[in-house]
């Protein structure tokens, strides 16, 4: 907020007239011009006017300086997704920020608050900052504009609104300057952009930006970020058909995670991805081995656990281990009921359950009316390919050649690498 508006705010809060505040300092007309930001006064005059409304102007400036220091300090945990430090600094800033804080500080706070809400998984609170920044968009300075575009692109990426995410991340790319920002910000931007490109099926360009990001993070010995990028590169290369390279990237990610103590959650994701690659190579035994490892690392009764369990059940069924499939379906049915039934992993579980346990009429209806329509809506081509092939084989064995043909057509249309 401009200094004149701030003075006016406090004057009105005190219930004072312009005559009372201006007395012995400036004329009423001059005070009016100050309050309406039509002119500026020297620091001594401003200090005297604020003193009249009961505000120590030096203390006010000191508070603004503290906010600025905290905003600058906030950048590191925001960049590296450090949730605890991010939340601690957010709480400190939130206690200092008020409607009368200087506009440029409020803008910077709300720009960085977008990323904070993403890290703290409070996406429903982002709208507050978006509305504020839309109103003050013309006042966003060059430095804050880069963060605004980057964090906004990150926000839409998390929401899977890929066209919006791509647009804002590309704007951030044009705003980046080596003279203003640390190159780690560029590395983070490259990584975010590679994720969006991957979802837009621009695998080659996604791989290029992921490698650029990896080069920078590697130079700064950021092992956790390197680990995540190796996973991303593994995903991109697998979709380009280079499964052996993908396995190598996932194993590099595993080594990095073990080196820096990345925890079981990351190792569970990595083992799941390795299993997926061995499935593509039709090495079901190795795929099963790595899926058991993934389940050991993952938290039981979590969505991530169910995701790996689904793949395990799928492979076991292909290996004709139906009894094992039924055992795992029965053991995990109760926990699945605790999650939103629209979650794709939960829907996948129920498809497998109906397919293995129920009559054809029931799983056909679920597949047609809910499951495959949701897979198509989310553009989950690997899952469409996987389950279309499963149904194609089922119908072929049954002699329902027309239905089998429809399923195999879906497999071909959604093929990335090879048939499962």
N, C-alpha and C positions, 0 to 999 in steps of 0.2 A: 504494500500500500504506500502511495506517495506520502511524503512527510506532512504536507498540508492537510490531506484527508485524515491522517493519523491525529494531528492536532485538533481538528474539528471533532473527530470521534470522541476524544477525551473531554473536550469542552462540553459537548452535549451530554456526555455521561455525568459530568459534574453539575449539569443544569445551569451553566454560566452563559451569559450573553457575550457577544463580541465586544461590547463596550467594556465589560468587566475585565476581559482578558487583555484587551489592547491598551488599557489605561497605563499611562506613563512609559509605554514601550514603543508602540507604533500607532498610527491612525487606524480607525475602524475600517476604512476603505482598503488600507494596505493589508490588514489582517484578513479581510475578505478575499483579497487576491491571493494571499498565501494559502488560505484554506482551500481555494478552488484551483490551486496549482497554476495560477496565472503568472506567478513570479516566485523567485527564491530569495531568501534572506540569509544574512551571514549566520554562522554557527552560534555566536553569542546571543543574537536576537532570538533565534529559534529556541535556545536553551532557556532564555527568560520567559518566553511565551509558554513553554512546556511547564516551567516552574509554577506559573500561574494556575495551571490546571492540575497541579499536584504530581507532576511526573518529572523525575530526574532524567534529563535527556542523555546524560552520560551513561546512566545505568541502562537506558533503553538501547543505546548504541552497543553497550557491552553485551546485552542479551542477543542482539543481532549477530554480533561477532561470534558468540558461542554457538548459535544456530549454524552459521556458516562453517565453523570448524567441524561440527558434528556431521553436517551434510557432506563435507569432503571426506571425513573419516568413514562415512557410510559406504563409500564407493567400493572399497576393498571387499567387504563381506557380500555386497550385492554382486560383484563380478564373479566371485568364487562360490556363490550359493551357500554361504556359511550361515545357516538358519539361526543359530543361537546369537551370534554377534549382530546379525541383521535385526533380529527382534529387539535385542537390548538397545541398540541405537535408535530404532524406530520409537520405542517407548520414551526414550529421553527427548527425542525431537518432538514427539506428540505432546509432551508436557510443556514444551516451550513455545510451540507454534500456536498462534492465535489469529483470528481474523484481522488483527491490526499489525501483524508481522509484515515487513516490507514485501511488496509484490514479487520481486525477483527471487526472494528466498522461498516464498510460498510456491512459486512455479517450480523451483528446483526440488522442493520437498515432494510435490505431487508427481513430478516426473519420476523420481527415484522410488516413490511409494508404489508405483505400478510394478516394478521388479520385486519389491519387497512382498507385495501381496501374492505374487507368483511363487516365490520361494517359500512363503509361509502358508501356501495353499489356501488363500483367502480371496479367490477370484471374484467372489460376489461383492467384494468391497472396492474393486478397481473402478467401478462406475463413478464413484465420488470424485476421484482424481481426473477421470476422463472429462467429466462435465466441467470441472474447474479449468482444466487446460484448454478445452474448446473455447471457453469464454475469454481466456487471456492468451490465445494462440499467437496473436501478433506481437506480444511482448516477450515471447520465448527467445532467449539469446542463442548465439551460435553453439555454445558448449552444451546447454541444456537441450537444444534441438536434436543433437546427435543421440543423446540418451533417450529423448522422447521417442524418436523413431525406432531405436533399437529395442527399447522395452515394450513399445506398443506392438512391434513385430513379434516379440517373444510372447506377449499376451495372446495375440491371435493364433500363434502357432500352438500354444497349449490348448486353446479352444478348438483346434483343428480347422480353423477358418483360413485355409492355406493361401487363397488369393490375396486376402487382406494382409496376412503375415508377410508374404513375398513382397508386396508393394512397399510396406513400411521398412522392411529390412533393406531393400534396395535404396530407399531414400537415405537410410543410415549410412550405407556404403558411400554415397555421394557427400555426406556431411563429415565423414571421418577425415582427420588431419593428424599426421605424425607430430606436428608442432604442438598440438593441443593435448592429445590423448596418449596414454601409454599403449604400446602395441598389444598388450594383453587384451585391451578392449576390442581391438581389431580381430584378434584370434577368437574371442568369444562371439563376435558378430559373424565371422566366417562359419563357425560351428553352427550357430542358429540358422544361418542361411542354408547350410548344407542339409539340415534336417528338413526344412521346408521344400527344398529342391527334390529331396528323396521322396517326399510324399506326393510331389507333383510328377513323379516318375522321370525326372531329368537326372538319371543316375550318373551319367558321365560328369556333368557339371557339379553335382552334389559331391562326387568323389574328389574333384579338383579342389573345392573349397574346404572339404574335410582335411585333405592333405596339407593345405596352406595353414589351416588352424593348428594341425598337429606339429608342424615345423616350428611355429612360434612357441607353443606351450612346451615343447620338448626343450627348446633353448633355455627356458626359464625353469626347467625341472618341475613342472606342474604335473605330477604323476597321475593324480585323480582325473584331471582333464584329459590327459593323454589316453588313459584307460577308456574313457567314454568315447573318445574319437576313434580309437581302434575298433570299438563295437560298431560305431556308425560306418566306418570304412568296410568292416566285415559285411554289414547288411547291404551296402551299396554294391560291393563286388559280387556278392552272392546273386543279386538280382541281375547283374550283368553276365552271369554264367560262370564266373571264376570261383567255383566252390572251394577249391584247394586253397586259393589265396584268402578266401573268407575264413576258413578254419584257422589259418595261420594268424590272421588279425585277431580273432577271438582268443586264441591261445596267448598272443601278446598281451591282450587286455587282462587275461587271467594272471599272468606273471606280474604285471604292474599292480593289480589289485592286491596280490599277496605281498608285494614289496612294500607298499605303503599302508597296508592294513585296511583295505577298503571295506571289509566287512562281508558278512554272508549274503546280504541282499544283492550286491554286485556280482558275487561269484555265482549266485543262483541264476541271474540273468545270462551271464556268460555261458554257463553250462547248458542252459536251455538253447541258446543260439548254436552252440557246437552240435548239440543233438539234432537240431533242425538241418544242419548241413550234412550230417551223416545220413539222415533220412533222404535227402536229395540224392546222395551217392548210393542209395539203396542198401546201406549197411545198417540194417535195423538193430543188430545186436549192439553195435557201438552207440547208436542213437539211444537205445534203452538204458545203457550204462550211464551215459551222461545225463539223461533225464532223472535217473535215481539220485545222482549227485545233486542236480538242481533242486529236487524236492527236499533233500537233506539240508541244503543251505537256506531254503525259503521258509518263511513263517507259515506254519500249518493253518489252514482255514483262512488264508488270504487270497485275494484275487490272483496275485502272481502265482501262488501255489496251484490254484485251480487251472490256470493257463498251462502250466507244465504237466499237470495231471491229465488234462484233455489230450495233449499230444501223446503222452504215454499210453493212454487207453486206446487211442487211434492206432498206434503202432502194434500194440498187443493184439488188437482185433485182426490187424492185417497178418499177424503171425499165428492167427487162429487160436490164441489163448483167451477164449471167451470167458472161461471161469474166472480168470484173473481180472478181466474187464468188469465183470459183474461184481466182484469183490470190492474193487476200488470205487465203483459207482455207488454201491450200497453204503460204504464207509463214509463217503463224503457228501451224501445227499442232504443231511441235516444242515451242514455248514453252508451249503449252496443256497438254502432257503433264506439265509440271513442277509443276502446281498440283493441289490436291485436286479430284478429279473430281466431288465433291458440291457444290462451289461453284456458285451459280446462274449466274454469268456463264460459267463453263466449260461447264455443261450447255447453256446457250443457244448457245454456239459449236458444240457437237456436234450439237444439233438442226439448226442451219443447215447444217452440213456434211452430215449424213445427208440432209436434205431436198433439197439441191442436187446432191449427188454420188452418192447411193445409190438403190437401188430402193425403191419405196413400202413394201414389207413391212418393211424395216429401220427406216425413219424412223417409220412408224406404230407399230411396237412400242416404239421408244424414247420417242416422244411419249406414248403411252398408259401405259406401265409406269413411266416415270421422270419425264419432263420436266414434263408438265402436273400430275401429282400433287404434285410439289415446288412448282410455282408456286402451286397451291391451298393447300398446307400453309403457305406463307409469305405468303399473301394478296397476291400480287403481281398486282394486278388489271390494271395497264397492260400487263404482259407477256402475261397471259392473253388480254386483248382483242386485242393486236397479232397474236399467232401464231394465235389462233382465226380471225381475219379472213383471215390468209394462207392457212390450210388451207381455209377456207370458199370462197375464190375458186378454189383449186386443184380442190376437189371439184366445184364448180359447172361449171367449164370441162370437166371430165371427164364430167359428166353424172351424178355420184353425188349426187343431190339430197338423199337422206336424211342422208348424212354432212355435206353442206354445211349443211343446216338445223340440225343439232346444233351445228356450229361457230358459226354466226351467232347461235344462242341464247346461247352462252357470251359472245359479243361484247356482246350487249345486257345480259346479267346483270352484266357487269363494266365497263360503259361509265361513264367519268367525264365526258368532254367530248363527243367526237364519234368517229366511226369513223376508223381510220387508213386 
